């Protein structure tokens, strides 16, 4: 599996920060973000269970442009 790096959170030091990649082979987005607190997790659980093989992460709204770029790359419409 080869991940295509899209962007890191522009307002962090570039070390341990929210990041988005695209797995072009699987056509999936991959996110690194902050783990959620118990209150957020409880809110998420209102819509259904979160399996042990899945998680919920937080990404700041300032990552929207990077997420859009990742979505374009994942569906093949990004200009290369």
C-alpha positions as CSV (number, residue, x, y, z in Angstrom):
1,X,0.0,0.0,0.0
2,X,1.4,3.4,-0.9
3,X,-0.2,6.4,0.6
4,X,-0.2,9.8,-1.2
5,X,0.5,12.6,1.3
6,X,-1.9,15.5,0.9
7,X,-1.4,17.9,3.8
8,X,-0.7,18.4,7.5
9,X,-2.6,20.9,9.6
10,X,-1.2,24.3,8.5
11,X,-1.5,25.7,12.0
12,X,0.8,23.2,13.8
13,X,4.5,22.7,14.1
14,X,4.5,19.9,11.5
15,X,5.3,17.2,14.0
16,X,2.4,15.5,15.7
17,X,-0.5,17.1,13.9
18,X,-3.7,16.2,11.9
19,X,-2.8,14.8,8.5
20,X,-4.6,13.6,5.4
21,X,-3.5,11.0,2.9
22,X,-5.1,9.2,-0.1
23,X,-4.7,5.4,-0.6
24,X,-5.0,5.6,-4.4
25,X,-5.0,1.8,-4.8
26,X,-8.0,1.3,-2.5
27,X,-9.5,4.8,-3.3
28,X,-9.7,5.6,0.4
29,X,-8.9,8.7,2.5
30,X,-6.7,8.2,5.6
31,X,-6.8,10.6,8.5
32,X,-4.6,11.3,11.5
33,X,-6.4,13.4,14.0
34,X,-6.9,14.0,17.7
35,X,-8.7,11.3,19.6
36,X,-12.1,12.3,20.8
37,X,-13.2,12.8,24.4
38,X,-15.8,10.6,26.1
39,X,-18.5,13.2,25.5
40,X,-17.9,13.3,21.8
41,X,-17.7,9.6,21.6
42,X,-21.0,9.3,23.4
43,X,-22.6,11.7,20.9
44,X,-21.2,9.6,18.0
45,X,-22.6,6.4,19.5
46,X,-26.1,7.9,19.3
47,X,-26.1,7.1,15.6
48,X,-24.7,3.5,16.0
49,X,-21.9,1.5,17.5
50,X,-18.3,2.1,16.7
51,X,-16.6,-1.3,16.1
52,X,-13.3,-2.2,17.7
53,X,-11.7,-2.0,14.3
54,X,-12.8,1.6,13.8
55,X,-12.3,4.9,15.6
56,X,-13.4,8.5,15.5
57,X,-10.9,11.4,15.2
58,X,-11.1,15.1,15.2
59,X,-9.7,17.3,12.4
60,X,-9.9,21.1,12.5
61,X,-12.0,23.0,10.0
62,X,-8.9,24.6,8.6
63,X,-8.2,21.1,7.1
64,X,-11.2,21.4,4.8
65,X,-9.1,22.5,1.8
66,X,-6.8,19.5,2.3
67,X,-9.7,17.1,2.7
68,X,-11.2,18.5,-0.6
69,X,-7.9,17.9,-2.3
70,X,-7.8,14.4,-0.9
71,X,-11.3,13.7,-2.2
72,X,-10.4,15.0,-5.7
73,X,-7.3,12.8,-5.7
74,X,-9.3,9.8,-4.5
75,X,-11.8,10.0,-7.2
76,X,-9.2,10.7,-9.9
77,X,-10.2,14.3,-10.8
78,X,-7.1,15.9,-9.3
79,X,-4.7,17.5,-11.7
80,X,-1.4,15.8,-11.4
